[in-house]
Amino acid sequence: MSRTQSDTPADRDVIAIAEQWLQKGRRIAIATVIETWGSAPRPVGSQLVVDADGAFEGSVSGGCVEGAVVAEAADVIANGRPRLLEFGVADETAWQVGLSCGGRIAIYVETVV
């Protein structure tokens, strides 16, 4: 998993990057924060683009949550089926991936062709 070159990854235009990657023939998925509850690191509408090699740009959370989203995006690219992911402090997985801020987030991951 690797982030591509960027000064401020969360502020990059993810859709423009996705278009560039598609034009280069890269297989990609886009992850979008669709809902937040309580304290959340990124607002609704935040996005992350991921390619089949694990390169990514943008941000939907931070830390290990982002790593988990990149891993799930790889599966979405491989099988073409979108996925709804939820991370929250009450979820045992949240502690494993580092979302201990007390909030919850829902992230929709889909392929783009």
C-alpha positions, -999 to 999 in steps of 0.1 A, spaced: 0 0 0 14 34 -9 2 69 -11 13 87 -43 32 120 -42 11 148 -27 17 178 -5 -18 178 12 -34 145 3 -68 152 20 -72 184 -1 -63 170 -35 -91 168 -62 -98 131 -60 -121 130 -90 -96 147 -112 -69 122 -100 -94 93 -107 -100 106 -142 -62 108 -149 -57 73 -135 -86 59 -157 -71 76 -188 -38 58 -180 -57 24 -179 -55 20 -142 -83 0 -125 -97 21 -96 -122 23 -68 -135 54 -50 -143 55 -13 -167 82 -1 -177 92 35 -215 90 33 -224 95 69 -208 105 102 -220 104 138 -203 122 166 -166 130 163 -152 120 129 -119 128 113 -132 138 79 -166 152 68 -193 137 47 -182 138 10 -145 132 17 -131 108 -8 -102 84 -14 -92 70 -48 -74 36 -48 -59 17 -77 -54 -20 -81 -18 -18 -70 -27 -1 -37 -17 35 -46 -41 60 -32 -49 97 -30 -73 117 -8 -85 109 27 -116 94 43 -104 91 79 -68 87 89 -44 62 103 -53 25 102 -89 32 91 -76 44 58 -54 13 55 -85 -9 61 -104 11 34 -76 7 9 -76 -31 16 -114 -33 11 -111 -12 -21 -87 -38 -35 -114 -64 -31 -140 -41 -47 -117 -36 -77 -111 -74 -79 -148 -85 -77 -166 -54 -90 -191 -54 -61 -195 -22 -41 -192 -23 -3 -205 -3 26 -180 0 55 -187 12 90 -162 21 116 -171 32 151 -158 32 187 -184 6 198 -172 -17 170 -144 -40 181 -129 -35 147 -126 3 154 -101 -2 181 -81 -26 158 -80 1 131 -76 31 154 -109 49 153 -111 57 190 -124 93 187 -159 83 199 -176 88 165 -186 65 137 -183 68 100 -199 50 70 -178 48 38 -192 36 5 -166 19 -18 -173 14 -55 -154 7 -87 -152 33 -115 -149 24 -151 
